[in-house]
């Protein structure tokens, strides 16, 4: 990860459910992904929902990707 900020916004692209994930001490994707998936599973569990972490597609997009601006604006308003 280049120029990592303090937090990542993790979003379900269907529901726009959004999680703010702290990036303190995380400097590469190999560390980020398992921690992020565990956090998502934890939050699903708190709401009584199942989460199959091995059956997910994860896409990492830079903030500069103009195709997600609308979704990111929605996420910011939800946050």
GUFISE-748434 format. One record per atom (N, C-alpha, C): atom name; x, y, z; chain; residue in three letters. Coordinates in steps of 0.001 Angstrom, whole numbers, padded with zeros to 6 digits, m for minus. Last residue first. Layout:
GUFISE-748434
CA:X:Y:Z:A:ALA
...
end
This chain:
GUFISE-748434
N:m022032:007580:006984:A:UNK
CA:m021072:007625:008087:A:UNK
C:m021353:008825:008948:A:UNK
N:m023821:008308:004999:A:UNK
CA:m024218:007299:005983:A:UNK
C:m023324:007365:007203:A:UNK
N:m022236:010119:003565:A:UNK
CA:m023456:010617:004199:A:UNK
C:m023966:009617:005244:A:UNK
N:m020218:008420:002673:A:UNK
CA:m019887:009514:003580:A:UNK
C:m021127:010043:004280:A:UNK
N:m021721:006770:000963:A:UNK
CA:m021086:006202:002156:A:UNK
C:m020755:007299:003165:A:UNK
N:m022409:008568:m001062:A:UNK
CA:m023457:007937:m000254:A:UNK
C:m022880:007407:001043:A:UNK
N:m019836:009074:m002012:A:UNK
CA:m020611:010172:m001454:A:UNK
C:m021752:009634:m000598:A:UNK
N:m019230:006509:m002938:A:UNK
CA:m018461:007054:m001838:A:UNK
C:m019181:008243:m001209:A:UNK
N:m021071:006344:m005048:A:UNK
CA:m021151:005409:m003939:A:UNK
C:m020394:005941:m002739:A:UNK
N:m020080:008398:m006709:A:UNK
CA:m021439:008437:m006172:A:UNK
C:m021581:007538:m004964:A:UNK
N:m017410:007453:m007251:A:UNK
CA:m017642:008718:m006550:A:UNK
C:m019042:008768:m005953:A:UNK
N:m016527:005290:m008676:A:UNK
CA:m017187:005027:m007398:A:UNK
C:m017525:006295:m006631:A:UNK
N:m015239:006090:m010972:A:UNK
CA:m016445:005277:m011144:A:UNK
C:m017167:005019:m009835:A:UNK
N:m012864:007383:m010359:A:UNK
CA:m014053:008213:m010558:A:UNK
C:m015331:007384:m010698:A:UNK
N:m010528:006694:m008114:A:UNK
CA:m011310:005975:m009108:A:UNK
C:m012662:006671:m009265:A:UNK
N:m009234:007857:m006014:A:UNK
CA:m009253:008616:m007266:A:UNK
C:m010044:007912:m008361:A:UNK
N:m009148:006028:m003993:A:UNK
CA:m010134:007117:m003903:A:UNK
C:m010260:007872:m005207:A:UNK
N:m008716:002757:m005437:A:UNK
CA:m008204:004020:m004909:A:UNK
C:m009316:005065:m004876:A:UNK
N:m010095:m000341:m004362:A:UNK
CA:m010089:000742:m005338:A:UNK
C:m009530:002006:m004706:A:UNK
N:m010180:m003742:m004117:A:UNK
CA:m009572:m002555:m003526:A:UNK
C:m009471:m001490:m004608:A:UNK
N:m012556:m006156:m003619:A:UNK
CA:m011963:m005289:m004628:A:UNK
C:m011444:m004055:m003906:A:UNK
N:m013314:m009441:m002889:A:UNK
CA:m012832:m008183:m002334:A:UNK
C:m012148:m007408:m003447:A:UNK
N:m015839:m011728:m002597:A:UNK
CA:m014974:m011065:m003552:A:UNK
C:m014598:m009713:m002960:A:UNK
N:m016211:m014694:m000613:A:UNK
CA:m016382:m013265:m000837:A:UNK
C:m015450:m012800:m001948:A:UNK
N:m016107:m017074:000949:A:UNK
CA:m016911:m016993:m000263:A:UNK
C:m017239:m015530:m000577:A:UNK
N:m014896:m017063:003355:A:UNK
CA:m014166:m017729:002271:A:UNK
C:m014919:m017669:000950:A:UNK
N:m016673:m015886:005133:A:UNK
CA:m015501:m015124:004686:A:UNK
C:m014735:m015760:003554:A:UNK
N:m019838:m015840:005449:A:UNK
CA:m018895:m016826:004932:A:UNK
C:m017705:m016085:004324:A:UNK
N:m021851:m015031:008056:A:UNK
CA:m020902:m014445:007110:A:UNK
C:m019887:m015505:006716:A:UNK
N:m025173:m014560:009358:A:UNK
CA:m024009:m015381:009042:A:UNK
C:m023120:m014688:008034:A:UNK
N:m026462:m012301:011792:A:UNK
CA:m026323:m012722:010393:A:UNK
C:m025084:m013603:010233:A:UNK
N:m026835:m010950:014178:A:UNK
CA:m027473:m012249:013981:A:UNK
C:m027413:m012773:012564:A:UNK
N:m025341:m008764:014528:A:UNK
CA:m026684:m008531:014004:A:UNK
C:m027401:m009838:013687:A:UNK
N:m022934:m009792:015281:A:UNK
CA:m023636:m008930:016240:A:UNK
C:m025076:m008662:015824:A:UNK
N:m022168:m011023:012872:A:UNK
CA:m022581:m011829:014008:A:UNK
C:m023358:m011029:015039:A:UNK
N:m021354:m008800:011395:A:UNK
CA:m022498:m009581:010931:A:UNK
C:m023065:m010391:012097:A:UNK
N:m019111:m008092:012946:A:UNK
CA:m020254:m007180:012858:A:UNK
C:m021507:m007897:012357:A:UNK
N:m017448:m010336:012522:A:UNK
CA:m017852:m009939:013875:A:UNK
C:m019101:m009062:013838:A:UNK
N:m017054:m010202:009761:A:UNK
CA:m017729:m011369:010339:A:UNK
C:m018245:m011049:011740:A:UNK
N:m015598:m007790:009657:A:UNK
CA:m016897:m007890:008983:A:UNK
C:m017690:m009060:009564:A:UNK
N:m013303:m008584:011066:A:UNK
CA:m014144:m007493:011580:A:UNK
C:m015531:m007539:010953:A:UNK
N:m012276:m010534:009369:A:UNK
CA:m012663:m010900:010736:A:UNK
C:m013591:m009847:011332:A:UNK
N:m011684:m008961:007124:A:UNK
CA:m012695:m010018:007017:A:UNK
C:m013174:m010458:008401:A:UNK
N:m009642:m007330:008192:A:UNK
CA:m010876:m006733:007709:A:UNK
C:m011986:m007781:007640:A:UNK
N:m007671:m009239:008716:A:UNK
CA:m008218:m008426:009808:A:UNK
C:m009556:m007801:009418:A:UNK
N:m007118:m010270:006153:A:UNK
CA:m007687:m011136:007193:A:UNK
C:m008286:m010358:008362:A:UNK
N:m006287:m007721:004786:A:UNK
CA:m007421:m008551:004374:A:UNK
C:m007949:m009465:005484:A:UNK
N:m003935:m006544:006020:A:UNK
CA:m005248:m005896:006036:A:UNK
C:m006392:m006872:005811:A:UNK
N:m001777:m008187:005447:A:UNK
CA:m002158:m007978:006844:A:UNK
C:m003593:m007443:006923:A:UNK
N:m001731:m008064:002680:A:UNK
CA:m001706:m009377:003315:A:UNK
C:m002072:m009296:004798:A:UNK
N:m001488:m005359:002071:A:UNK
CA:m002774:m006016:001864:A:UNK
C:m002852:m007356:002589:A:UNK
N:000337:m003413:004476:A:UNK
CA:000215:m004190:003248:A:UNK
C:m001108:m004944:003240:A:UNK
N:000417:m002047:006830:A:UNK
CA:001134:m001442:005703:A:UNK
C:001086:m002287:004439:A:UNK
N:m000907:m001239:009859:A:UNK
CA:m001144:m002048:008656:A:UNK
C:m000490:m001351:007470:A:UNK
N:m000665:000487:011989:A:UNK
CA:000209:m000672:011949:A:UNK
C:000033:m001558:010727:A:UNK
N:m003904:001590:011589:A:UNK
CA:m002703:001730:012403:A:UNK
C:m001917:000418:012389:A:UNK
N:m006270:001724:010200:A:UNK
CA:m005112:001141:009514:A:UNK
C:m003815:001257:010309:A:UNK
N:m009657:001012:011058:A:UNK
CA:m008389:001696:011350:A:UNK
C:m007211:000969:010713:A:UNK
N:m012430:001197:009031:A:UNK
CA:m011440:000262:009532:A:UNK
C:m010136:001003:009806:A:UNK
N:m015806:001661:008994:A:UNK
CA:m014542:002396:009031:A:UNK
C:m013537:001476:009711:A:UNK
N:m018180:000241:006898:A:UNK
CA:m017376:000062:008097:A:UNK
C:m016138:000929:007952:A:UNK
N:m021454:000265:005568:A:UNK
CA:m020116:000821:005586:A:UNK
C:m019456:000602:006933:A:UNK
N:m023730:m000817:003198:A:UNK
CA:m023305:m000924:004590:A:UNK
C:m021825:m000574:004633:A:UNK
N:m024641:m000847:000645:A:UNK
CA:m023916:000347:001052:A:UNK
C:m023627:000356:002552:A:UNK
N:m025638:m003164:m000406:A:UNK
CA:m026408:m002527:000668:A:UNK
C:m025855:m001162:001060:A:UNK
N:m023742:m003614:m002501:A:UNK
CA:m025182:m003761:m002702:A:UNK
C:m025973:m002974:m001672:A:UNK
N:m021128:m003305:m001681:A:UNK
CA:m021568:m002531:m002842:A:UNK
C:m023058:m002674:m003134:A:UNK
N:m020130:m002644:001494:A:UNK
CA:m020832:m003643:000711:A:UNK
C:m021456:m002904:m000457:A:UNK
N:m016996:m001140:002230:A:UNK
CA:m018404:m001008:001900:A:UNK
C:m018920:m002221:001146:A:UNK
N:m014708:000467:004239:A:UNK
CA:m015063:m000831:003670:A:UNK
C:m016564:m000823:003459:A:UNK
N:m012327:002826:004288:A:UNK
CA:m013775:002697:004261:A:UNK
C:m014065:001394:003532:A:UNK
N:m009552:002971:006478:A:UNK
CA:m010112:002521:005207:A:UNK
C:m011627:002503:005360:A:UNK
N:m007376:005424:007997:A:UNK
CA:m008536:004545:007990:A:UNK
C:m008881:004114:006569:A:UNK
N:m005073:006911:007604:A:UNK
CA:m005360:006411:008944:A:UNK
C:m006476:005379:008978:A:UNK
N:m003445:005952:004514:A:UNK
CA:m003999:006927:005443:A:UNK
C:m004238:006283:006792:A:UNK
N:m000546:005100:002727:A:UNK
CA:m001697:004639:003495:A:UNK
C:m002143:005724:004454:A:UNK
N:001247:005298:000474:A:UNK
CA:000605:006447:001114:A:UNK
C:m000673:006049:001848:A:UNK
N:000653:002106:m000910:A:UNK
CA:001401:003350:m000944:A:UNK
C:000583:004449:m000284:A:UNK
N:000848:m001176:000000:A:UNK
CA:000000:000000:000000:A:UNK
C:000892:001236:000000:A:UNK
end
